[in-house]
Amino acid sequence: MLLILCLQVAIVPGDNKYIEKVREAQLGMEIPNVVCVDAKGLELEDDHLHLTTKSQVQLGHMLADAYLQHFGPSEPNSHAAP
């Protein structure tokens, strides 16, 4: 059986008219093997649309943490060589 894992980022920037409705749908998803990481609070560029480089790095850490928390080994070092 093929197991597909998905990490989704809940958006922050964009049209303020619908942003909370979109975020509500993204954060409320309950789909097997799909984890949503919330980008709210990360610093945006002056265009108020794109994340700064620092925020992109921080988001990368957040995605890695989410992956390990939800899809990583159940025991530390369970993949370590004997």
N, C-alpha and C positions, 0 to 999 in steps of 0.2 A: 504494500500500500504506500502510495506517495504521500508524504506529509509536507504541506506547504506552510511556511511560517510567514507572517506579515506584520511589519511594524508600520503604523500609520502616524503621521504627524498632524495634530490638530492645528489648523491654521489660526493665525492671529491677524495679520494685515488684510487689507482689502476694503471692500465697500461696507462701511459701518451700518448700512441699512439692514443687511442680512447676516452680519458676522456672528451674532449670538445664536441665531437659528441654525446656521451651518455648524458652529462649534457644538451646540447641543446634540445635533445628529451625529457628529463625529465621535464625541465623547460617550454617547449613549449606545454605541454599537455593541452588540453581543454576538459576535461571530467566532466560531471556534478557530483558534490559532491566530487571531488578529488582536494585536495590542496597540492601543492608541497612546502616543506620547504627546503631552500638551506643551506647545511652544509659547503659550501665553507668558508674558513677562520677559522674554528674551529681547535684547536690544535690536532695534531696527535701524537700517540706513536712513539717510535724510529723505529718501523717497517714500518712507513709511510703508514699504512693501517687502523689501528684502532684508534678511538677517545680516547683521555685521559679521565680519570674519570671526570675531571672538564668540558671538552667539552661535555661529555655525559649528565651531569647535565644541561649545558647551552642549549643543543639540546632539552632536555625535556621541558624546559621553552619555547623555540621557538615553539615546537609542541603544547603546551598548549595554547599559545597566538594565534597561527594559528587556532586552534579549536574554541576558544572563538570568534575570529574575524569573522570566516566564518560560524560557526554552532551554536554559543551560542545564548542565548536569545536576542531578539531585543531591549529590554529595561532592564536597570540594575534592579536587584532584582525582575524580573518578576516571578521567581519561589519561592520567599520568602513566607513563611507562613503569613497569615494576622494577 
